[in-house]
Amino acid sequence: MEQQIGLCTSADGTRIAYATYGDGPGTPLVFGPFWGVSQELLWKLPEGRTLLDELARGRKLVTFDRRGMGGSEREVDDVHVGLNAGEPVAEGGDLFGTAVQLARRICDQAEPGRILVSNVVRELVAGKGFLFADRGETALRGFEDPVRLFEVRWAE
């Protein structure tokens, strides 16, 4: 699979480099490389390439360089990530709907420097070597039922 590189602008004006892989139908999967790893390095490492190929299988995958890394601008220390997977509503180049709102609420729960994911994301990458810590069920604004969250853990 070949990557397509682009730049987007965050809400605070920071330029963020991103790449897309694959062209499968349905929900795009957004993946932020590990701290200290740029998209370029991930693409060049055999293990990284295998991970990207697996994540992009049958779907569109979007990766990005964190602020101050690779092709992105400016170092900040308030970056936190929340991931969910599901069917968004696409309209005018934007994505809306429950899947997107849940990702946002999960992100709101993440502390700076942390990545929290929903159970569906954890299940999508099962057997790929990722480590997760169960953060338990959390009540999220706008959702009737609590949502079980998992923190991505790094090998010691």
C-alpha positions in Angstrom: 0.0 0.0 0.0 1.2 3.5 -0.8 0.7 6.5 1.5 -0.7 9.9 0.5 0.9 12.8 2.5 -0.9 16.0 3.5 -1.1 18.9 6.0 -4.0 20.1 8.0 -4.5 22.9 10.5 -5.6 22.2 14.1 -8.1 24.4 15.9 -5.2 26.5 17.4 -3.5 27.0 14.1 -0.8 24.3 14.4 0.1 22.6 11.1 -0.2 18.8 11.5 1.3 16.4 8.9 -0.9 13.4 8.1 -0.9 10.4 5.7 -3.7 8.2 4.4 -3.4 4.5 3.4 -5.9 2.2 1.8 -9.2 3.0 0.3 -11.6 0.5 1.9 -15.3 1.4 2.5 -16.7 2.5 5.8 -15.2 4.2 8.8 -11.7 5.6 8.5 -9.4 4.5 11.3 -7.2 7.3 12.8 -3.9 6.2 14.3 -1.4 8.4 16.0 2.1 6.9 16.0 3.8 6.3 19.4 5.5 9.2 21.2 8.9 9.8 19.6 8.0 8.0 16.3 7.2 10.0 13.2 5.1 8.7 10.3 8.2 8.6 8.1 10.1 6.3 10.6 7.0 4.1 11.1 6.7 3.7 7.4 10.4 2.8 7.0 10.5 0.2 9.8 9.5 -3.3 8.7 7.4 -3.7 11.9 5.8 -0.3 11.4 5.0 -1.0 7.8 3.4 -4.3 8.9 1.3 -2.5 11.5 0.1 0.1 9.0 -0.7 -2.6 6.5 -2.8 -4.5 9.1 -4.6 -1.4 10.3 -5.4 -0.3 6.7 -6.7 -3.7 5.6 -10.2 -3.2 4.2 -10.5 0.4 5.4 -8.9 3.8 5.0 -6.2 4.5 7.7 -5.2 8.0 8.6 -2.0 8.6 10.6 -0.5 11.8 11.8 2.8 13.3 13.2 2.4 14.6 16.7 3.2 18.3 17.3 6.9 19.0 17.0 7.6 15.6 15.3 8.2 14.8 11.6 6.3 17.2 9.3 4.2 18.8 12.1 4.8 22.1 13.8 5.5 23.2 17.3 6.0 21.2 20.5 3.2 21.3 23.0 2.7 19.2 26.1 -1.1 19.1 26.2 -1.7 16.4 23.5 -4.0 13.6 24.6 -5.7 11.1 22.4 -9.1 9.3 22.5 -9.9 6.6 19.9 -13.1 5.0 18.9 -14.3 3.2 15.7 -17.7 3.2 14.2 -19.8 4.6 11.3 -19.6 8.4 11.1 -22.0 10.6 9.2 -20.0 12.4 6.4 -21.2 15.8 5.3 -19.3 18.5 3.4 -15.9 16.9 4.2 -16.7 16.7 7.9 -17.5 13.7 10.0 -20.3 13.7 12.6 -22.4 11.2 14.6 -22.2 9.0 17.6 -18.9 7.4 16.7 -17.2 10.8 16.4 -18.8 12.1 19.6 -17.7 9.1 21.5 -14.1 9.5 20.3 -14.3 13.2 21.5 -15.6 12.2 24.9 -12.9 9.5 25.3 -10.3 12.1 24.4 -11.7 14.5 27.0 -11.0 11.7 29.6 -7.3 11.3 28.5 -4.6 13.1 30.5 -1.8 14.8 28.6 0.5 12.3 27.0 -2.0 9.5 27.3 -4.0 7.5 24.8 -7.4 6.1 25.7 -9.4 3.8 23.5 -12.8 2.2 23.4 -13.3 -1.5 23.6 -14.0 -1.7 19.9 -10.6 -0.2 19.1 -8.9 -2.6 21.5 -10.7 -5.5 19.8 -9.7 -4.3 16.3 -6.0 -4.5 17.2 -6.2 -7.7 19.3 -3.1 -10.0 18.8 -1.0 -7.1 17.3 1.2 -6.7 20.4 -0.5 -3.7 22.0 -0.8 -3.5 25.7 -3.8 -2.1 27.4 -4.7 -1.2 31.0 -8.4 -1.4 31.8 -9.6 2.0 33.1 -13.0 0.7 33.9 -16.4 2.0 33.0 -16.8 5.8 32.7 -19.9 7.9 32.5 -19.5 10.2 29.4 -21.5 13.3 28.7 -24.2 12.6 26.1 -24.1 8.8 26.5 -26.7 7.0 28.5 -24.6 4.0 29.4 -21.1 4.0 30.9 -18.3 3.2 28.4 -15.4 0.9 29.3 -12.1 2.6 28.5 -8.6 1.2 28.0 -5.3 3.1 28.2 -2.6 2.1 25.7 0.5 1.0 27.7 4.0 0.9 26.5 6.3 -2.1 27.0 8.6 -1.5 29.9 
